[in-house]
Amino acid sequence: PFEIVMEENDSSLWLSITWARNGQALEYGIRSEDGTAYFQEKQGGSSLLLIEEIPAGTYRLYVKNPETFKSVNVTGALVYSRVPR
């Protein structure tokens, strides 16, 4: 339940994820309070995503199983880095 505050419109965000189940499909990204989501679906054990031109606001990181649409616990790491405009 990590919150990311994007202070400027058109800022970008790097997300890097690794997880232990190589065959497990995951959807990961960020979601605003109004439900707008920026995400990627990936099957494997690692992925890198650049989300560009994000509107200013507060977002939450999330990871879920795209097949069941439920949150899923996996062993791994999710790292993010904001890129100012």
GITA-V651866 format. One record per residue. RES is the residue in one letter. OMEGA is omega in radians with two decimals (999 if undefined). D_LAST is the distance of its C-alpha to the last C-alpha in Angstrom with 2 decimals. Layout:
RES|OMEGA|D_LAST ; RES|OMEGA|D_LAST
//
This chain:
P|-3.13|25.17 ; F|3.09|21.94 ; E|3.06|19.46 ; I|3.11|15.70 ; V|3.06|13.98 ; M|-3.02|10.55 ; E|-3.12|9.99 ; E|2.99|7.32 ; N|3.10|7.97 ; D|3.01|6.31 ; S|-3.12|4.95 ; S|-3.11|7.28 ; L|3.01|10.45 ; W|3.01|13.18 ; L|3.08|16.69 ; S|-3.11|19.78 ; I|2.97|23.24 ; T|3.09|26.79 ; W|-2.94|29.99 ; A|-3.10|33.69 ; R|-3.05|35.15 ; N|-3.13|34.40 ; G|-3.08|35.83 ; Q|3.04|34.15 ; A|3.10|31.73 ; L|2.92|28.78 ; E|-3.14|26.03 ; Y|3.13|23.01 ; G|3.13|19.64 ; I|-3.14|18.30 ; R|3.10|19.98 ; S|3.14|19.44 ; E|-3.13|22.47 ; D|3.08|23.34 ; G|3.09|23.66 ; T|-3.08|20.71 ; A|3.01|20.08 ; Y|-2.97|17.81 ; F|3.04|20.09 ; Q|3.02|22.03 ; E|-3.05|25.79 ; K|3.01|27.14 ; Q|-3.09|30.64 ; G|-3.09|31.18 ; G|3.10|30.29 ; S|-3.13|26.66 ; S|3.09|23.46 ; L|-3.08|19.79 ; L|3.01|17.28 ; L|3.08|13.65 ; I|-3.07|12.51 ; E|3.04|9.74 ; E|3.12|8.70 ; I|3.08|10.15 ; P|3.09|11.35 ; A|3.12|11.32 ; G|3.13|14.50 ; T|-3.09|16.63 ; Y|3.05|17.37 ; R|3.01|20.15 ; L|3.05|20.48 ; Y|3.05|23.59 ; V|3.11|25.95 ; K|3.06|28.94 ; N|-3.06|31.68 ; P|-3.13|31.00 ; E|-3.12|34.75 ; T|-3.11|35.87 ; F|3.10|32.78 ; K|3.03|33.43 ; S|-3.10|31.54 ; V|3.06|32.71 ; N|3.08|33.08 ; V|3.08|32.56 ; T|-3.14|32.66 ; G|-3.11|29.49 ; A|3.04|26.01 ; L|-3.07|22.62 ; V|3.09|19.68 ; Y|3.09|16.01 ; S|3.09|12.92 ; R|3.11|9.54 ; V|-3.11|6.58 ; P|3.13|3.78 ; R|999|0.00
//
